[in-house]
Amino acid sequence: MRFLLPVVIFALLAGLLGWGLTRDPKEVPSPLIGKPAPAFTAPTLFDPQKTFSASDYLGKVWVLNVWASWCVACRAEHQYVTQLARMQLVPVVGLDYKDKPADGRAWLGELGNPYTVIPTDEKGRIGIDWGVYGVPETFLIDKQGMIAYKHIGPINADSLRDIIVPKLKELMQ
């Protein structure tokens, strides 16, 4: 009987671990879903005298794509962000995260600039407020300024077609 309790505890822990291993690590629920998008105002990448504020798009559905020139996965997803922008469904804002502005400009010069506007977050403070813990991350914001969806990791053909575009169309109704 005294050996039964450790066996039961071990079985429960093994079951919990097994269940955890079946979960998709990219499906980390954000505590910001359904909450107001964090307010920020930041200089823009190509004209630091101009600023962008999240409140500029209040009343519109829009996308915030967090990227950086040093991010390998951002390079992989760039073609899909470009496809999304070419669809002209909503404005696509690109937050240049923890990056030197010159490096961000050079990266976009090489790959093309799909963004409507590009605020900069050199120190990463905006990213902290948005709950960014790695790039790329993409947020869909509704007309009321609420975060409706967060995509962790690079967008690919499947996520663009099956998740992001349908969610944007739903938000625009």
Protein Blocks (a to p, Z undefined) as FASTA:
>chain_A
ZZmmmmmmmmmmmmmmmmmmmpcfklcccfkgopacdddddddfklmkbccdfklmgoia
cddddddfklmklmmmmmmmmmmmmnomaccddddehiafklmmmmmmmnopabfbdcdd
fkommmmmnopabdcddddddfkopafbdcedjddfklmmmmmmmmmmmmmZZ
